[in-house]
Amino acid sequence: MSSAATWPGRAETWLDERGKGAWIAAMVIGFILFWPIGLAILFYMIWSKRMFSGSCKSRHARLRHVHGAYRSSGNTAFDAYKHATLRRLEDEQRAFEEFLERLRKAKDQTEFDQFMEERERGARETPDTPAAT
């Protein structure tokens, strides 16, 4: 693989290791040098959710840890146990995320219903004004 093809990945890793501030600095420098570069970095930060996540550095460390969790230890019994445990934990995490999504939807629906009730109540409380003749 050529170095031209790998430099974006290395740059991304380098910026992730330094956190969100490095991404913002790169974006600002991009806007100063040539505005489309800054705009491209901004869109990439939004698309990859780097703009709104807690920290790029913690995300990178988490990904590195997850990849190491699936590495073989050499003991087949332990690897089978680890694989089953990791699968169970992933299933529990997925179920919990689905629960949180349902909870968010229910909260959104409750807030929307409350808004509609207040809107209807406001419409009922305002007396109809007769049309000017």
N, C-alpha and C positions, 0 to 999 in steps of 0.2 A: 504494500500500500504506500502511496507516495506521501511525502510530508505535507503536500498541499491539501490532501484529503483529511489528514489527521489534525491539523492545527485548530480547526473550529472545536473539535472535541476537547483538545488540551486546553484551549482558552476557556471553554465552558467549565471544565473541572477546576481550573485555576481560580476563576471568578467564584464558583460555588464554595471553594475552600475558604475564601475571604468573606463570604456572606453577602447580604443584600446591599450593603453600602458600596461594595465593589461593582455590583451590577449597575447601581444608580450612577456611580462615577463614570463607568464605561458609556452609559447612555448619554450623560451630559457631554462628555468628550466627543462622542459621536455627533451630537447636535452641533457642537462648536466647529468640528472639522468639516462636516458635510451633512446637512440636516437629514437626508434619507437614511444615513447610517444610524443616527440616533433614533429615528422613527422605527427602523427595523429592529433595533435592540429593544425598544419599548414594546413593540408588538410581540416579540419573542418572549419577553418577561411576562407579559399578560397571558399569552397562549400557554406557556409552560407553567403558569401559576407561581412563578418566582416572585411576582410583584406583591401577592397577597398572602404568601405562606409565611410561617413563623421564621424560618431561617433556611437558607440554601445549604449551609454547612451541615446542619443537623439532618437534612434530607439526604445529603450525600453519604454521611456516616451511617445512616439507617440502611440505605441501599447496600453499602459495602458489608454491613453486618448480616443482612438477609442472605446475600450471596454466600457468605461463609457458613451459614447455618445449614446449607444443603450439601456441603462438601462431605465426602465419605471419611469416616474415622478408621476404616479398615476392619471393624468388627461388624459383621452382617446383622447380628442380633440387635446390637445397639443402634445401628443405622435404621433398621426396620422400626424399632421403638421410636426413634427420633422422628422418622418420617411420619408415623401415625400420629404422634403428638403434635407435630407442626401442622399436619392436615386438620386435626381437630381444632387447634387454635385458630387457624385460618377460617374454618367454618364458623367458629364462635364470633370471630371478628366480623365476618361478612353478615352474620345474623344481627349483631349489635349495630352495624352500620345501617342495615335495613330498618331496624327498630328506630334508630335516630332519624332516618329519612321519613318514616311514617309519623313520628312525633313532630317533626318540622312541618309536614303537610297538614297535620291536625291543627297545629298552632296557627299556621297561615290561614286555614279555613275558618278557625274561630275568630281570628282578627278580621278577616273579610266579612264574616257574618255580623260581627259587632259594628263594623263600619256601615254596612248596608242598613242595619237596624237604626243606627243614629241618623243616617241620611233620610230614611223613611220617617222617623220621628220628627226630624227637622222640617220635612215637607208637610207633615200633618199639622205641626204647630204654627206654621206660617199661614196666616189667613189669605185666602185667595183675594186678590185685589180686582175689583171690577174694571173692565176695560174702559178706557177713556173714550167719551163720545164727543 
